[in-house]
Amino acid sequence: MPDALVDHGSASPTRTAQASLRDPAIIAEPWAFYAALQAQGGVARDPDTGVWIVANYALIQDVLRDNEAFSAQVDRPSLRPGGLPARARAILDSTVVFTPTLVGADPPTHTRLRPLVNAVFSAHKVEALAPGIDAIVHDLLQAIGDHGACDFVRAFAAPLPLTVIADQLGLDRADIWLLKDWSDAFIQILGLMGDDDTLIAAAERQRDAIVFLLAEAERRRAAPNGSLLSDLANARTEEGGYLRDEELVSILVQLMVAGNETTTNTLSAGLLRLCLTPGLQESVRDGSDRALRTFVEEVLRAESPVQGHYRRALRDVEIGGAAIQAGDIVHLRYGAANRDPVMFPDPAQIDVARANAGQHMAFGGGIHFCVGAMLARKELFIAFRRCLARWDAIALDCPPEALQRVASAQHRGLVELPLRFTVRNQE
């Protein structure tokens, strides 16, 4: 990677980053790139996609607060250089086409639809889910057994949130790997990576997911079962009708994808940190619940499973000295903000005593703050506590450089995480 990651004329409104968020080296280790962006103004244009990258915590906060100047409605797949392959676009257009609802919607649409899911993820509802989550964690650890080794992603980090979201949606637990395959397809479409064949295959799987969810919604209108999917399928709008299919599918897909990706990637990142940071296992295992909760927040902050979200400028505006024109796309790089040393001193370190750890942007911010944040935090807390209680001497079972990252310019996760350990508790 070049030393000068941003043009030295960074006071210019046309400053351009000298590496792209699509660069595999940046996907693998973006931290030096983020630091260079922050040191040279915090705003630069991605040379591949043309979007403006905003990397400073305070600047991102400014954008999140200004819903008059910035819209959340962005056709994210079209940002890939060359756009989606025509065949992939045709496949996606052959079924229900998404309409902006939660993450990608502006008021008043967002204001109308957000309450439909807010109540499901309230503090009271999430706390009521805790015993069920604990039981799933226990069963997964029992399935791993005392073999002393596993691929943590496949054996634990992926099936935990997949099972939780399947239960929430009222789907069969036997289908969790189908949900995972569909979720991966949506990530591939949104990640701005992949060749044409990969994206065409992802579009086919995305179409299959939409067909399945619509069919399931019809079943639940005929026979409601109290699940989240059933409640959404039977929800009535202010006009007295059901949600439109494109609204219903958009909400369900966001819950399905966000409901597992953030937790899976944070669990894997946390275990990797525990393996690579001397003394961290002991300090978290032997500390208080407060230390464990701070550890959860610190992993979310330092690793940022969702590296950012997009906004579209509705008028000419200035961000950090850069002249943004109406129609320009801005990428709020939460992963960079969470490593901003102005906000988080010594940002690369996991500090279980960090006072402001919970002020990270791993769940976004403003009116689009992740609706499932409390559920994700609960899953992470229970999972880390159980793993540390059961396993000792947790170690990485491959060279760190052999680990493979998910190919996405937006999501940060591990494909596999081989671990070895000793079992300290047979419970």
N, C-alpha and C positions, 0 to 999 in steps of 0.2 A: 504494500500500500504506500502511495507517495506521502512524503512528509507534509506537503502543503495540500491538505484535503479540500481547501476552499480557495478560490482565486484570491490573491492578496488584495485586490481592489474591492474588499468586502464592503466598503462604504457605498459602492455603486448599487443602484436599485436593480441592476441586472446580474448581480453576483450568482455564480453557478458553482455547485459542488463539483469536486473533481472525482467523485465516486458516486455510484447509484445505490439506492436501497435494494436494488435487484442484484447487485454484485454478490456472488456466493461468498466472497471473503467478508463482506459486510454482514450478511445473514449469519455467518458463523460467529463472528466477533465484531460487533458494531461499536464497541465502547470508545476506542481511540477516534473513530470517525465522529462520534457524537461530541467528544471533548473538543475536537478541532472546530466543529460547527459552533459550539458555544463560545469558544475563545475568540471567534471572528465574527460575532454578531448574532448568532443563533438562528439565522434565516438564510437559506440558500436554495437554489433551484436544482432539482434532480435532473441530471443530464439525459437520462433515458426516458423518463415519463413527462418531464416538464412541470411537475407539480412542485410547489414551494414546500420545503421541509422546514418546520418550526421546531427548534430543539431546546429552547429555554423554558423553564418552568413558568416564569412570570408571564412571558409572551403567550404561552398556550392558555394560561388562565384568562388572559385578556380576550382571546378569541372565543373561548368557551362561554364567556359572559355576554358576548355581543351577538345575540340571535337576530338582530336587525341587519347586521352587516354580513353575516355568514350563515349559509344554509347547510343543513346536514344531508340534503338530497344530492347525491353524487353517484353517477353510474360507474361504480368502481371497476368492474371488469373491463370497461372500455379504456382504462388508463394503461393497460398493458401496451407497449409499443406495437403498433399494428392492430390493436384491438383483439377481440376474440376471433378465432377462425370463423368464417362464414357458416360452416357446417355446425359448429357449436352454438352459434347464435340462433340458427334455424331450429335446432333441437330445443333450446330453451324457449323459443317463441311458439313451439308447438303445443305447449300446455299453458297453465295459468302463469301469467307474467307478474312478478312481484310488484307490489306497490309499496312505497315508503310507509313504514308504520312506527317502529320504535327507534332503533339506532339511526335510521336514515330519514326520519320524518321531522318536519318543522311544525310549530303551532299553526293552526289549531288542530291539525290531524294528530300530532303527537299528544296533545293535551286530551283529546277525546279517547285515544286508545290506551294510553299508559295506565290509567286506573284499572283496566281489565286484568292486568297482571300484577299490579302493585300489591293488591290484597293477598295474593297467593304467596308472596315472598316477604310478608311482614315478619317482624321479630317474633311474634307469637307463633305464627305458622312454622317458621324455621326451627324454633325451639322444639316444637312438637315433633319435628322430623328427626331430631337428634338420636333417639333410641334406635330408630330404623337404620340410620346411617351407621351407627356404632355396630349394629348387627351385621351389616354388609361388610364393614371393615374386618370384623372378627372372622367372618366366613372366608374372605379372601386370604387372610393370613393363615387360616387353618389349611386352605387349599395349597398354599405354598409349602406349608409343612416345615420340617426340620432338615430339608435338603441342604441348606446353607448357601443357596445360590438361586437367582432367578433373573429374568428380564423384567425389571420393575415396571416398565411401561405396560407390557402385555399382561403381566400377572396381577397388577394392582392399580397403577395410576390411571389406566384407561377404563377398566371395568367398574371402578368405584363410581365415578360421576355418571357413566353410562347407565348403570343400574338405577341410580337415584333419579335421573331424568326419565328413564323408561317407566319407573313407578309413578312419577308425577304425571306423565302423559297417559298413564293407564295402558301401557303397551307391555307385551310379553317380555319377560327378562331373557328369554331364549333368543330374542331378536337384537340384543345389544350390539353384536358385532355388525349387524346390518345397519344399525343406526350409526355406528362408527364409520363404516364405509361411506355412507351418505354424507356424514359430517365432513369427512376428508375430501369428498368431491366438492363441497361448497368452499372449503378452505383453498383448494386448488384453483377454483375459479376466481376467488377474491385475492389470491396471493401474488398475482401478476407474473408468475413464473410458469414454467412448463412449455413443452413444444406443442404443436397443433394437435398431434394424436392424443397426447395426455389430456388436453383440455376438451377435446371432443368426447373422449371416454368419460371424463368428469361430468360433462353436460348430460350425457345419457343417464348416469347414476343420479344426478340432480333431478332430472325429469322423473325417474322412477320414484324418488322420495316424495315428490309433489303428488304424484298419482296415488301413492299409498296414503299419504296424510289426508287427502281429500276424501278418499274412500272411507278411511277411519272416522272422519268427521261426520259423514253421512250415517255411518253405523251408530254413532253416539247421539245423533239427533233422533234416531228411531229408538235407541235404548240408552239413555244417559246413565253413566256409572260414577259420577262424582269426581272424575279425574280432571286434570287441568285441560286436557284436550277436549273432553266432553263439555266442560264449562264454557270454554271459548267457542266451541261449535254451536252451543245453544245460547250464547250471549246475544242480547238484543241491543240494537243501536237506538239512538234517540228517535229515529223514525219508526221504530217498532219491528224492523226486519233483522235478519241475521247479518253478521259481518260478511262482506263480499269475499268470495273465494280467494281473491288475490291478497286481501288483508289478512284473512285467517291463515293462509299458507305462510305469508311473510312472518307473522308472529310466531307460528309454530317452528319454523326453520330457525329463527334466531334463538328461540329457547333451546332447541335441540343442539345447535352448534355451540352457542355460548355456554350451555349447561354442562358441556363436557370438556371443551378445549381448554378453558382457563384453568380448571382444576387439575386436569391431567398434566398440563405443562408445568404448573407450579409445583405439583407433587414431585415430578421428575427433577425439576431444577433444585428443589429443596434437598432431595436425597443426594444429588450430585454435590451440592455445597457441603453437606454433612460429611461426604467422603473426602473432599479435597481441602477442607479447612481444619487444620490441627486444633483439637480441643473443642470444636463446636458441638460435636455429639454429646460430650459430657456436660457442657454448660447448658444445653437445651434440655437434656434428659434429666439432669439433677436440679434444674431451676424450678421456678414457680410457674403456675398457669400464665401469669403475666408475661414471663420470659418467653414461653411458648407462643403466646399470641403475638408478641413482638417479632418473634422469629417468622411467623406466618406473614406478617406485614412486610418484613424486610426482604423475604424471598419474592413476594409480589412486586416490591419496589425495585430491587436490584436486577431481577430477571425479566419482569414485564412480559407475561405470556401473550398479551395483545400489545404489539409495539406502537400502535397508533390508529387514529381514525382520520377521516377526510372531512373537509368543509369546502364549500364553493363560495367565493366572494360575490356578494350581491351588488357591490358598488366598489369604486376605486377606494383603496384604503392603504394605510401604511402599517407594516408590522416590523418593528425593530429596525427601522430605517430602510426597509425594502418596499418598493412601490408595487403593490398588488393591484391588478386591474380587475374590474368587474368580469366575472366568468372564470377567473383563474382558480385552480384547485390548490388547496392548502392541505398539507398532511401534518397533523398535530402528532408529533413523535413522542408519545408518552414514555417510551423506553429511554429516550434522551432526557426528558424532564425529570424522570426518576433517578437519573445519575447527575443531575445538575448540582455542582458543589456549592453553589450559592444557597441552595435549599437544604441539601443533605451533605454536610462535610464528610470527607473520606467516603464517597458514595459507593465505591466498589465493595466495601466491607459489609458483611452481615453483622450488625451490632444489636444484640438483644436488649441493650439498654438505651437504644436511640429514642429520644423523647418524642420526635415528630414522625416516627415511622409510618403511622397511619395516614399521613397527608400525601401519600403517593397518588399517582394517577393511573394505576394499573386497571382500575375500573372506569376510567374516563372521568367526566366531570360535568357540571352544569345540569341542565334538564335531561341530558342523555346518560347520566350516571347509571351504571349497570344495575338493572333491576334485580339480578340474582346475586349481588355482592355478598349479602348476609349468608345466603346458602353456601356459596363457595367458601367463605371464611369458616363456616361451621364444619364443612367436609374436611377442609385442610387441617383444622385444629384437631379434630378427632383422629384423622388418619396419621398425622405426624406423632401424636401422643401414643397411639397404639403401636406404630412401627418402632419407636424408640423404646417402648416398654418391652417389646418382644425380642428385638434384635440388638446384638452387641457387636462391636468391632465391624461396623458396616464399611465396606470398601468397594471401590470400583473394580470390576473384574475385566477390565481392558485398559489399554493406554488411553488417556483423555483425548488425544488427537484422533483416535479411531471412532469417536462418537460422531454420529451423523445428525445434522439438524434438519427439521422439516423445511422443505423448499418453499418458503413463503416470505414475501417482503413485508408482511403485516403481522404474522403470528410467529412466536418463538417457542419451539418445542424440540424435544428429542425423539428420534425415531425409535431408538432402543436405549435401555440403560441397564447393562449387565452388572449385577451386584453379587457380592459374596458377604456372608455374615455368619455369626454364631447365634443360635437361638438361646436366649437367656430366660425365657418365660414360656412354658408349654401351655399356658391357659388358652 
